[in-house]
Amino acid sequence: MQPEALGSEPPPVRQAGLLLPDRGADGDPCGARRVRDDALPEHQDYSDTGCGLWDRCLTCPLARCRYDEPGGARQIFLRERDSEIARLRRGDGVGIDELARRFGVSRRTVFRVLRRSTRRRRAS
């Protein structure tokens, strides 16, 4: 690397997504202002309008946002239903017909859920 010429300003340093200028506006090296690369634009209205499941994102009871979850809200609820079906079948020995009736699904769906559950248990 070539040494910098005297009097020239060194380029800003980029660390962990932050742009760190060498000097502040008044030339003071301690007055450097940190600016995030992904900072939100100023003077914008970011209202928390929620979604179809909950009226506010910040008070939502879901562990993960429906938009962050592959498969969306349906997948979140199906995963809960499937784990409950597997628990009832293995833990309490509830029959296939009873599970289908309780959850409002076909017998075939109950068998699919149990097969997926068995595969997940074997994989882990």
NORBEL-V646468 format. One line per field, one symbol per residue. phi: phi as a letter, one per 30 degrees, with the letter a starting at -180 (. if undefined). psi: psi as a letter, one per 20 degrees, with the letter a starting at -180 (. if undefined). A space follows every 50 residues. Layout:
phi=???
psi=???
This chain:
phi=.dddddidddddccbhicccddbddcidddcdcdbddcddddicccddci bdcbdbddcddddbdddcddjidedddddddddddddddddciddddddd decibddedddddddddddddddc
psi=qpqqqpiqpqqqpopljqonqhqahjiphijppppqhkqqqrkqonqnib aihqipgijpiqhqqhiippibhghghhgggghhggghgggikprggggg ggikrrhggghgghghggghhhh.
